Amino acid sequence: MVALITPMFDDGSIDFGALKLLVAFHIDAGTKAIVSMGTTGESATLNQDEHIEVIRATIEFANSRIPVIAGTGANSTSEAIELTKTAKAIGADACLLVTPYYNKPTQEGLYQHYKLIAETVDIDQILYNVPSRTAVDLCVETALRLSNIDNIIGMKDATGDLNVAQALIDQCADGFLLYSGDDTTAVEFILMGGHGGISVTANVVPKQVASAYQFALESDRELAELTNAPLIDLHQHLFIESSPIPVKWAMFKMGKCNHSIRLPLTVLSQQAQAVLEQDLSNLGVI
């Protein structure tokens, strides 16, 4: 699955024409689902109306050819409920809910937050743990408690910690879907027993990422690692500055969108551009 960027014009407004082409690009490349308005989609800098409009447009452009998972997390439980309700109403297939950021809730607070959203909105929901950004860690024990709620169907773990991944894989019920949210460790995560990944790198090379994940899902370590090997530098360098700064610039270099990004994020630095440009050249995408 791809954590899709949100293309923009020079003035920062949404480029829906480019978004439509990106959706088609992923459908053609074999991407299994699109995550709209996650971290990579710059959800933190779009207002709520824009947030919903991007999800709505992505669903329209996908036209039931590929599932669309809407990012509807917030650091306010009531706001997350409203976003999730709206995403369901406009036709999202599922929702991805990041842990509440900045206010640092306790584990009980996290449990009650997710429980209330799930009980209020009848749509499949995926937990999203990315403590490097949110300053709160959804512990394995709390994830296990939440996995018993019917419409909480899975979790995106972006810790990059394979010990955490192993604990989740070992302790969660077989039907609870576990997705990597860390490109560098995703193939190993899947080989260990994970069910897939939500990828930033897939914006750039969706066919290669899909192929590596498929081999890993088939437990073919040799082919999974062989397919993933040329992508390792890209996995790392797409985080050379805060994501989605690098991936937005990479997509611009590939001619898929403008380089525009909203403050407080800025265009990729010249020094970092040289590094990333070499990766893109090596992979033959520019």
Phi and psi in degrees as GROMACS dihedral restraints (atoms count N, CA, C in turn):
[ dihedral_restraints ]
;  ai    aj    ak    al  type     phi  dphi    fc
    3     4     5     6     1  -103.2    20    10
    4     5     6     7     1   135.5    20    10
    6     7     8     9     1   -87.1    20    10
    7     8     9    10     1    95.3    20    10
    9    10    11    12     1   -75.1    20    10
   10    11    12    13     1   139.1    20    10
   12    13    14    15     1   -70.4    20    10
   13    14    15    16     1   164.5    20    10
   15    16    17    18     1  -113.2    20    10
   16    17    18    19     1   105.6    20    10
   18    19    20    21     1   -69.5    20    10
   19    20    21    22     1   145.9    20    10
   21    22    23    24     1  -137.5    20    10
   22    23    24    25     1   155.9    20    10
   24    25    26    27     1   -81.5    20    10
   25    26    27    28     1   175.8    20    10
   27    28    29    30     1   -57.2    20    10
   28    29    30    31     1   -32.4    20    10
   30    31    32    33     1   -85.8    20    10
   31    32    33    34     1     4.4    20    10
   33    34    35    36     1    89.9    20    10
   34    35    36    37     1    -4.6    20    10
   36    37    38    39     1   -73.9    20    10
   37    38    39    40     1   157.6    20    10
   39    40    41    42     1   -72.9    20    10
   40    41    42    43     1   132.9    20    10
   42    43    44    45     1   -95.8    20    10
   43    44    45    46     1    89.9    20    10
   45    46    47    48     1   -70.7    20    10
   46    47    48    49     1   -26.8    20    10
   48    49    50    51     1   -63.6    20    10
   49    50    51    52     1   -45.6    20    10
   51    52    53    54     1   -65.9    20    10
   52    53    54    55     1   -36.3    20    10
   54    55    56    57     1   -61.4    20    10
   55    56    57    58     1   -42.2    20    10
   57    58    59    60     1   -61.0    20    10
   58    59    60    61     1   -41.6    20    10
   60    61    62    63     1   -67.1    20    10
   61    62    63    64     1   -35.8    20    10
   63    64    65    66     1   -65.7    20    10
   64    65    66    67     1   -40.9    20    10
   66    67    68    69     1   -60.5    20    10
   67    68    69    70     1   -45.1    20    10
   69    70    71    72     1   -63.3    20    10
   70    71    72    73     1   -39.6    20    10
   72    73    74    75     1   -56.4    20    10
   73    74    75    76     1   -43.4    20    10
   75    76    77    78     1   -75.1    20    10
   76    77    78    79     1   -36.3    20    10
   78    79    80    81     1   -62.4    20    10
   79    80    81    82     1   -44.8    20    10
   81    82    83    84     1   -65.1    20    10
   82    83    84    85     1   -30.7    20    10
   84    85    86    87     1   -84.8    20    10
   85    86    87    88     1    -8.7    20    10
   87    88    89    90     1    91.7    20    10
   88    89    90    91     1    14.0    20    10
   90    91    92    93     1   -60.4    20    10
   91    92    93    94     1   138.1    20    10
   93    94    95    96     1   -86.6    20    10
   94    95    96    97     1   -24.7    20    10
   96    97    98    99     1  -163.6    20    10
   97    98    99   100     1   156.2    20    10
   99   100   101   102     1  -112.5    20    10
  100   101   102   103     1   128.5    20    10
  102   103   104   105     1   -96.0    20    10
  103   104   105   106     1   115.0    20    10
  105   106   107   108     1  -101.4    20    10
  106   107   108   109     1   133.5    20    10
  108   109   110   111     1    66.4    20    10
  109   110   111   112     1    41.3    20    10
  111   112   113   114     1   -89.5    20    10
  112   113   114   115     1  -164.1    20    10
  114   115   116   117     1   -57.1    20    10
  115   116   117   118     1   -43.2    20    10
  117   118   119   120     1   -66.9    20    10
  118   119   120   121     1   -23.3    20    10
  120   121   122   123     1   -83.7    20    10
  121   122   123   124     1     7.2    20    10
  123   124   125   126     1    63.0    20    10
  124   125   126   127     1    38.1    20    10
  126   127   128   129     1   -58.2    20    10
  127   128   129   130     1   -28.0    20    10
  129   130   131   132     1   -71.0    20    10
  130   131   132   133     1   -18.0    20    10
  132   133   134   135     1  -114.1    20    10
  133   134   135   136     1     1.0    20    10
  135   136   137   138     1   -96.7    20    10
  136   137   138   139     1   143.0    20    10
  138   139   140   141     1   -76.5    20    10
  139   140   141   142     1   172.7    20    10
  141   142   143   144     1   -64.0    20    10
  142   143   144   145     1   -38.0    20    10
  144   145   146   147     1   -63.3    20    10
  145   146   147   148     1   -43.9    20    10
  147   148   149   150     1   -64.3    20    10
  148   149   150   151     1   -42.0    20    10
  150   151   152   153     1   -54.2    20    10
  151   152   153   154     1   -49.9    20    10
  153   154   155   156     1   -68.6    20    10
  154   155   156   157     1   -38.2    20    10
  156   157   158   159     1   -66.2    20    10
  157   158   159   160     1   -37.3    20    10
  159   160   161   162     1   -65.2    20    10
  160   161   162   163     1   -43.0    20    10
  162   163   164   165     1   -62.4    20    10
  163   164   165   166     1   -46.1    20    10
  165   166   167   168     1   -59.0    20    10
  166   167   168   169     1   -45.1    20    10
  168   169   170   171     1   -66.3    20    10
  169   170   171   172     1   -39.5    20    10
  171   172   173   174     1   -62.9    20    10
  172   173   174   175     1   -41.8    20    10
  174   175   176   177     1   -62.9    20    10
  175   176   177   178     1   -43.0    20    10
  177   178   179   180     1   -62.6    20    10
  178   179   180   181     1   -45.4    20    10
  180   181   182   183     1   -68.8    20    10
  181   182   183   184     1   -33.9    20    10
  183   184   185   186     1   -69.2    20    10
  184   185   186   187     1   -35.4    20    10
  186   187   188   189     1    51.5    20    10
  187   188   189   190     1    44.0    20    10
  189   190   191   192     1    66.6    20    10
  190   191   192   193     1     9.4    20    10
  192   193   194   195     1   -81.6    20    10
  193   194   195   196     1   -20.8    20    10
  195   196   197   198     1  -151.4    20    10
  196   197   198   199     1   138.6    20    10
  198   199   200   201     1   -64.4    20    10
  199   200   201   202     1   146.5    20    10
  201   202   203   204     1  -118.3    20    10
  202   203   204   205     1   122.2    20    10
  204   205   206   207     1  -103.7    20    10
  205   206   207   208     1   122.7    20    10
  207   208   209   210     1   -93.0    20    10
  208   209   210   211     1   129.9    20    10
  210   211   212   213     1   -75.9    20    10
  211   212   213   214     1   115.4    20    10
  213   214   215   216     1  -130.4    20    10
  214   215   216   217     1    19.5    20    10
  216   217   218   219     1   -75.2    20    10
  217   218   219   220     1   156.9    20    10
  219   220   221   222     1  -159.4    20    10
  220   221   222   223     1   163.3    20    10
  222   223   224   225     1   -87.1    20    10
  223   224   225   226     1     1.1    20    10
  225   226   227   228     1  -112.7    20    10
  226   227   228   229     1   123.8    20    10
  228   229   230   231     1   -61.2    20    10
  229   230   231   232     1   -40.9    20    10
  231   232   233   234     1   -65.0    20    10
  232   233   234   235     1   -37.8    20    10
  234   235   236   237     1   -66.7    20    10
  235   236   237   238     1   -41.5    20    10
  237   238   239   240     1   -61.9    20    10
  238   239   240   241     1   -38.2    20    10
  240   241   242   243     1   -64.3    20    10
  241   242   243   244     1   -44.4    20    10
  243   244   245   246     1   -65.1    20    10
  244   245   246   247     1   -42.2    20    10
  246   247   248   249     1   -63.6    20    10
  247   248   249   250     1   -41.0    20    10
  249   250   251   252     1   -68.3    20    10
  250   251   252   253     1   -40.5    20    10
  252   253   254   255     1   -58.7    20    10
  253   254   255   256     1   -45.2    20    10
  255   256   257   258     1   -67.3    20    10
  256   257   258   259     1   -41.4    20    10
  258   259   260   261     1   -59.8    20    10
  259   260   261   262     1   -40.6    20    10
  261   262   263   264     1   -63.6    20    10
  262   263   264   265     1   -43.8    20    10
  264   265   266   267     1   -63.3    20    10
  265   266   267   268     1   -32.0    20    10
  267   268   269   270     1   -93.6    20    10
  268   269   270   271     1     2.1    20    10
  270   271   272   273     1   105.1    20    10
  271   272   273   274     1    16.3    20    10
  273   274   275   276     1   -62.4    20    10
  274   275   276   277     1   147.1    20    10
  276   277   278   279     1   -82.0    20    10
  277   278   279   280     1   -27.6    20    10
  279   280   281   282     1  -164.5    20    10
  280   281   282   283     1   172.0    20    10
  282   283   284   285     1  -127.0    20    10
  283   284   285   286     1   145.7    20    10
  285   286   287   288     1  -111.2    20    10
  286   287   288   289     1   123.4    20    10
  288   289   290   291     1  -120.7    20    10
  289   290   291   292     1   106.8    20    10
  291   292   293   294     1   -68.7    20    10
  292   293   294   295     1   150.8    20    10
  294   295   296   297     1   -60.7    20    10
  295   296   297   298     1   144.3    20    10
  297   298   299   300     1   -57.7    20    10
  298   299   300   301     1   124.8    20    10
  300   301   302   303     1   -94.7    20    10
  301   302   303   304     1   159.9    20    10
  303   304   305   306     1    73.1    20    10
  304   305   306   307     1   -46.9    20    10
  306   307   308   309     1   -82.4    20    10
  307   308   309   310     1    -5.4    20    10
  309   310   311   312     1    52.0    20    10
  310   311   312   313     1    62.6    20    10
  312   313   314   315     1   -66.3    20    10
  313   314   315   316     1   159.6    20    10
  315   316   317   318     1   -73.2    20    10
  316   317   318   319     1   172.4    20    10
  318   319   320   321     1   -62.2    20    10
  319   320   321   322     1   -36.6    20    10
  321   322   323   324     1   -67.0    20    10
  322   323   324   325     1   -37.2    20    10
  324   325   326   327     1   -63.0    20    10
  325   326   327   328     1   -40.6    20    10
  327   328   329   330     1   -63.5    20    10
  328   329   330   331     1   -43.8    20    10
  330   331   332   333     1   -59.9    20    10
  331   332   333   334     1   -48.6    20    10
  333   334   335   336     1   -66.5    20    10
  334   335   336   337     1   -36.0    20    10
  336   337   338   339     1   -58.6    20    10
  337   338   339   340     1   -56.3    20    10
  339   340   341   342     1   -67.9    20    10
  340   341   342   343     1   -36.7    20    10
  342   343   344   345     1   -61.9    20    10
  343   344   345   346     1   -44.1    20    10
  345   346   347   348     1   -67.1    20    10
  346   347   348   349     1   -40.7    20    10
  348   349   350   351     1   -61.3    20    10
  349   350   351   352     1   -46.4    20    10
  351   352   353   354     1   -63.7    20    10
  352   353   354   355     1   -39.1    20    10
  354   355   356   357     1   -73.5    20    10
  355   356   357   358     1   -24.5    20    10
  357   358   359   360     1   -87.9    20    10
  358   359   360   361     1   -34.7    20    10
  360   361   362   363     1  -122.5    20    10
  361   362   363   364     1   118.8    20    10
  363   364   365   366     1   -86.3    20    10
  364   365   366   367     1    78.0    20    10
  366   367   368   369     1  -145.9    20    10
  367   368   369   370     1   149.5    20    10
  369   370   371   372     1   -60.8    20    10
  370   371   372   373     1   134.8    20    10
  372   373   374   375     1  -129.3    20    10
  373   374   375   376     1   139.8    20    10
  375   376   377   378     1  -118.1    20    10
  376   377   378   379     1   124.7    20    10
  378   379   380   381     1   -70.8    20    10
  379   380   381   382     1   151.5    20    10
  381   382   383   384     1  -137.2    20    10
  382   383   384   385     1   112.8    20    10
  384   385   386   387     1  -110.5    20    10
  385   386   387   388     1   114.3    20    10
  387   388   389   390     1  -140.8    20    10
  388   389   390   391     1    73.5    20    10
  390   391   392   393     1   -60.9    20    10
  391   392   393   394     1   -24.3    20    10
  393   394   395   396     1   -63.0    20    10
  394   395   396   397     1   -22.5    20    10
  396   397   398   399     1  -105.5    20    10
  397   398   399   400     1   -33.0    20    10
  399   400   401   402     1   -96.9    20    10
  400   401   402   403     1   -15.5    20    10
  402   403   404   405     1    67.9    20    10
  403   404   405   406     1    19.2    20    10
  405   406   407   408     1  -143.5    20    10
  406   407   408   409     1   141.0    20    10
  408   409   410   411     1  -112.4    20    10
  409   410   411   412     1   123.6    20    10
  411   412   413   414     1   -79.4    20    10
  412   413   414   415     1   104.1    20    10
  414   415   416   417     1   -68.1    20    10
  415   416   417   418     1   155.1    20    10
  417   418   419   420     1   -54.9    20    10
  418   419   420   421     1   -42.5    20    10
  420   421   422   423     1   -62.3    20    10
  421   422   423   424     1   -39.0    20    10
  423   424   425   426     1   -69.8    20    10
  424   425   426   427     1   -39.9    20    10
  426   427   428   429     1   -60.9    20    10
  427   428   429   430     1   -39.4    20    10
  429   430   431   432     1   -62.7    20    10
  430   431   432   433     1   -43.0    20    10
  432   433   434   435     1   -59.9    20    10
  433   434   435   436     1   -45.3    20    10
  435   436   437   438     1   -69.4    20    10
  436   437   438   439     1   -27.9    20    10
  438   439   440   441     1   -66.2    20    10
  439   440   441   442     1   -14.4    20    10
  441   442   443   444     1   -82.6    20    10
  442   443   444   445     1    -7.1    20    10
  444   445   446   447     1   -85.8    20    10
  445   446   447   448     1   127.6    20    10
  447   448   449   450     1   -52.3    20    10
  448   449   450   451     1   -48.8    20    10
  450   451   452   453     1   -92.7    20    10
  451   452   453   454     1     8.3    20    10
  453   454   455   456     1   -91.3    20    10
  454   455   456   457     1   101.7    20    10
  456   457   458   459     1   -98.6    20    10
  457   458   459   460     1   -11.3    20    10
  459   460   461   462     1  -176.5    20    10
  460   461   462   463     1  -173.7    20    10
  462   463   464   465     1  -148.2    20    10
  463   464   465   466     1   138.6    20    10
  465   466   467   468     1   -99.3    20    10
  466   467   468   469     1   115.8    20    10
  468   469   470   471     1  -103.3    20    10
  469   470   471   472     1   111.1    20    10
  471   472   473   474     1  -109.6    20    10
  472   473   474   475     1    25.2    20    10
  474   475   476   477     1   -72.2    20    10
  475   476   477   478     1   -27.9    20    10
  477   478   479   480     1    74.0    20    10
  478   479   480   481     1     6.6    20    10
  480   481   482   483     1   -98.6    20    10
  481   482   483   484     1   108.1    20    10
  483   484   485   486     1   -70.8    20    10
  484   485   486   487     1   -17.9    20    10
  486   487   488   489     1   -68.1    20    10
  487   488   489   490     1   -38.9    20    10
  489   490   491   492     1   -65.5    20    10
  490   491   492   493     1   -44.5    20    10
  492   493   494   495     1   -57.7    20    10
  493   494   495   496     1   -44.6    20    10
  495   496   497   498     1   -63.3    20    10
  496   497   498   499     1   -40.8    20    10
  498   499   500   501     1   -62.9    20    10
  499   500   501   502     1   -42.1    20    10
  501   502   503   504     1   -64.1    20    10
  502   503   504   505     1   -45.5    20    10
  504   505   506   507     1   -62.9    20    10
  505   506   507   508     1   -41.1    20    10
  507   508   509   510     1   -70.1    20    10
  508   509   510   511     1   -35.5    20    10
  510   511   512   513     1  -103.1    20    10
  511   512   513   514     1   -24.0    20    10
  513   514   515   516     1   -79.1    20    10
  514   515   516   517     1   149.8    20    10
  516   517   518   519     1   -62.2    20    10
  517   518   519   520     1   152.4    20    10
  519   520   521   522     1   -56.4    20    10
  520   521   522   523     1   -33.3    20    10
  522   523   524   525     1   -80.1    20    10
  523   524   525   526     1    -6.0    20    10
  525   526   527   528     1   -87.5    20    10
  526   527   528   529     1   118.5    20    10
  528   529   530   531     1   -80.9    20    10
  529   530   531   532     1   129.2    20    10
  531   532   533   534     1  -116.8    20    10
  532   533   534   535     1   118.6    20    10
  534   535   536   537     1  -117.0    20    10
  535   536   537   538     1   137.2    20    10
  537   538   539   540     1   -75.9    20    10
  538   539   540   541     1   141.5    20    10
  540   541   542   543     1  -118.2    20    10
  541   542   543   544     1    19.9    20    10
  543   544   545   546     1  -129.3    20    10
  544   545   546   547     1   108.5    20    10
  546   547   548   549     1   -59.9    20    10
  547   548   549   550     1   -36.5    20    10
  549   550   551   552     1   -63.4    20    10
  550   551   552   553     1   -36.0    20    10
  552   553   554   555     1  -108.2    20    10
  553   554   555   556     1     4.6    20    10
  555   556   557   558     1   -61.9    20    10
  556   557   558   559     1   -44.3    20    10
  558   559   560   561     1   -62.6    20    10
  559   560   561   562     1   -42.9    20    10
  561   562   563   564     1   -64.9    20    10
  562   563   564   565     1   -40.2    20    10
  564   565   566   567     1   -54.5    20    10
  565   566   567   568     1   -46.6    20    10
  567   568   569   570     1   -69.8    20    10
  568   569   570   571     1   -41.8    20    10
  570   571   572   573     1   -60.5    20    10
  571   572   573   574     1   -30.3    20    10
  573   574   575   576     1   -73.7    20    10
  574   575   576   577     1   -15.7    20    10
  576   577   578   579     1   130.8    20    10
  577   578   579   580     1     4.1    20    10
  579   580   581   582     1   -69.8    20    10
  580   581   582   583     1   167.2    20    10
  582   583   584   585     1  -104.1    20    10
  583   584   585   586     1    -1.7    20    10
  585   586   587   588     1   153.6    20    10
  586   587   588   589     1  -164.1    20    10
  588   589   590   591     1  -151.5    20    10
  589   590   591   592     1   153.3    20    10
  591   592   593   594     1  -109.3    20    10
  592   593   594   595     1   110.5    20    10
  594   595   596   597     1  -113.3    20    10
  595   596   597   598     1   138.3    20    10
  597   598   599   600     1   -79.4    20    10
  598   599   600   601     1   -42.6    20    10
  600   601   602   603     1   -57.6    20    10
  601   602   603   604     1   -30.8    20    10
  603   604   605   606     1   -62.5    20    10
  604   605   606   607     1   -18.2    20    10
  606   607   608   609     1   -59.6    20    10
  607   608   609   610     1   -37.5    20    10
  609   610   611   612     1   -90.9    20    10
  610   611   612   613     1   -47.4    20    10
  612   613   614   615     1  -130.7    20    10
  613   614   615   616     1    67.9    20    10
  615   616   617   618     1   -62.1    20    10
  616   617   618   619     1   -38.1    20    10
  618   619   620   621     1   -63.6    20    10
  619   620   621   622     1   -43.0    20    10
  621   622   623   624     1   -67.7    20    10
  622   623   624   625     1   -41.4    20    10
  624   625   626   627     1   -64.4    20    10
  625   626   627   628     1   -45.8    20    10
  627   628   629   630     1   -59.6    20    10
  628   629   630   631     1   -40.1    20    10
  630   631   632   633     1   -66.8    20    10
  631   632   633   634     1   -45.3    20    10
  633   634   635   636     1   -61.1    20    10
  634   635   636   637     1   -43.0    20    10
  636   637   638   639     1   -65.5    20    10
  637   638   639   640     1   -39.2    20    10
  639   640   641   642     1   -65.1    20    10
  640   641   642   643     1   -42.8    20    10
  642   643   644   645     1   -61.1    20    10
  643   644   645   646     1   -40.2    20    10
  645   646   647   648     1   -65.6    20    10
  646   647   648   649     1   -40.1    20    10
  648   649   650   651     1   -63.7    20    10
  649   650   651   652     1   -28.8    20    10
  651   652   653   654     1   -86.9    20    10
  652   653   654   655     1     6.2    20    10
  654   655   656   657     1    62.4    20    10
  655   656   657   658     1    26.8    20    10
  657   658   659   660     1   -95.9    20    10
  658   659   660   661     1    85.2    20    10
  660   661   662   663     1   -59.6    20    10
  661   662   663   664     1   -43.8    20    10
  663   664   665   666     1   -59.1    20    10
  664   665   666   667     1   -50.1    20    10
  666   667   668   669     1   -72.1    20    10
  667   668   669   670     1   -34.0    20    10
  669   670   671   672     1   -62.6    20    10
  670   671   672   673     1   -47.1    20    10
  672   673   674   675     1   -69.6    20    10
  673   674   675   676     1   -36.9    20    10
  675   676   677   678     1   -64.1    20    10
  676   677   678   679     1   -40.8    20    10
  678   679   680   681     1   -71.4    20    10
  679   680   681   682     1   -35.6    20    10
  681   682   683   684     1   -79.0    20    10
  682   683   684   685     1   -26.0    20    10
  684   685   686   687     1   -53.4    20    10
  685   686   687   688     1   -45.0    20    10
  687   688   689   690     1   -67.4    20    10
  688   689   690   691     1   -12.5    20    10
  690   691   692   693     1   -95.6    20    10
  691   692   693   694     1    -6.3    20    10
  693   694   695   696     1   -60.6    20    10
  694   695   696   697     1   -44.6    20    10
  696   697   698   699     1   -62.2    20    10
  697   698   699   700     1   -41.7    20    10
  699   700   701   702     1   -63.6    20    10
  700   701   702   703     1   -43.7    20    10
  702   703   704   705     1   -50.9    20    10
  703   704   705   706     1   -44.9    20    10
  705   706   707   708     1   -75.8    20    10
  706   707   708   709     1   -42.9    20    10
  708   709   710   711     1   -77.0    20    10
  709   710   711   712     1   -15.5    20    10
  711   712   713   714     1   -71.0    20    10
  712   713   714   715     1    -1.8    20    10
  714   715   716   717     1  -124.3    20    10
  715   716   717   718     1    22.4    20    10
  717   718   719   720     1   -64.9    20    10
  718   719   720   721     1   -29.9    20    10
  720   721   722   723     1  -129.1    20    10
  721   722   723   724     1   171.0    20    10
  723   724   725   726     1   -55.1    20    10
  724   725   726   727     1   127.0    20    10
  726   727   728   729     1   -70.1    20    10
  727   728   729   730     1   139.5    20    10
  729   730   731   732     1   -99.0    20    10
  730   731   732   733     1    25.3    20    10
  732   733   734   735     1   -55.2    20    10
  733   734   735   736     1   -53.1    20    10
  735   736   737   738     1   -67.0    20    10
  736   737   738   739     1   -42.3    20    10
  738   739   740   741     1   -68.4    20    10
  739   740   741   742     1   -33.1    20    10
  741   742   743   744     1   -63.5    20    10
  742   743   744   745     1   -41.8    20    10
  744   745   746   747     1   -69.1    20    10
  745   746   747   748     1   -39.4    20    10
  747   748   749   750     1   -60.0    20    10
  748   749   750   751     1   -42.8    20    10
  750   751   752   753     1   -67.0    20    10
  751   752   753   754     1   -33.4    20    10
  753   754   755   756     1   -63.7    20    10
  754   755   756   757     1   -45.2    20    10
  756   757   758   759     1   -63.5    20    10
  757   758   759   760     1   -27.9    20    10
  759   760   761   762     1   -83.6    20    10
  760   761   762   763     1    -3.1    20    10
  762   763   764   765     1    79.5    20    10
  763   764   765   766     1    19.9    20    10
  765   766   767   768     1   -92.9    20    10
  766   767   768   769     1   -17.5    20    10
  768   769   770   771     1  -166.7    20    10
  769   770   771   772     1   174.2    20    10
  771   772   773   774     1   -73.8    20    10
  772   773   774   775     1   167.8    20    10
  774   775   776   777     1   -88.4    20    10
  775   776   777   778     1     3.1    20    10
  777   778   779   780     1   -63.0    20    10
  778   779   780   781     1   138.1    20    10
  780   781   782   783     1  -145.7    20    10
  781   782   783   784     1   148.9    20    10
  783   784   785   786     1   -89.2    20    10
  784   785   786   787     1   138.3    20    10
  786   787   788   789     1   -59.1    20    10
  787   788   789   790     1   145.4    20    10
  789   790   791   792     1   -82.2    20    10
  790   791   792   793     1     4.1    20    10
  792   793   794   795     1   -76.5    20    10
  793   794   795   796     1   148.0    20    10
  795   796   797   798     1  -127.6    20    10
  796   797   798   799     1   162.8    20    10
  798   799   800   801     1   -62.1    20    10
  799   800   801   802     1   144.8    20    10
  801   802   803   804     1   -51.8    20    10
  802   803   804   805     1   136.7    20    10
  804   805   806   807     1   -65.1    20    10
  805   806   807   808     1   156.3    20    10
  807   808   809   810     1   -58.6    20    10
  808   809   810   811     1   -41.4    20    10
  810   811   812   813     1   -62.5    20    10
  811   812   813   814     1   -45.0    20    10
  813   814   815   816     1   -69.8    20    10
  814   815   816   817     1   -33.0    20    10
  816   817   818   819     1   -58.4    20    10
  817   818   819   820     1   -40.9    20    10
  819   820   821   822     1   -62.9    20    10
  820   821   822   823     1   -39.5    20    10
  822   823   824   825     1   -65.9    20    10
  823   824   825   826     1   -48.7    20    10
  825   826   827   828     1   -69.8    20    10
  826   827   828   829     1   -35.8    20    10
  828   829   830   831     1   -61.7    20    10
  829   830   831   832     1   -37.3    20    10
  831   832   833   834     1   -64.1    20    10
  832   833   834   835     1   -40.4    20    10
  834   835   836   837     1   -61.4    20    10
  835   836   837   838     1   -45.9    20    10
  837   838   839   840     1   -64.4    20    10
  838   839   840   841     1   -38.7    20    10
  840   841   842   843     1   -65.8    20    10
  841   842   843   844     1   -43.6    20    10
  843   844   845   846     1   -59.3    20    10
  844   845   846   847     1   -34.1    20    10
  846   847   848   849     1   -87.3    20    10
  847   848   849   850     1    -5.7    20    10
  849   850   851   852     1    75.4    20    10
  850   851   852   853     1    24.4    20    10
  852   853   854   855     1   -98.9    20    10
  853   854   855   856     1    -7.2    20    10
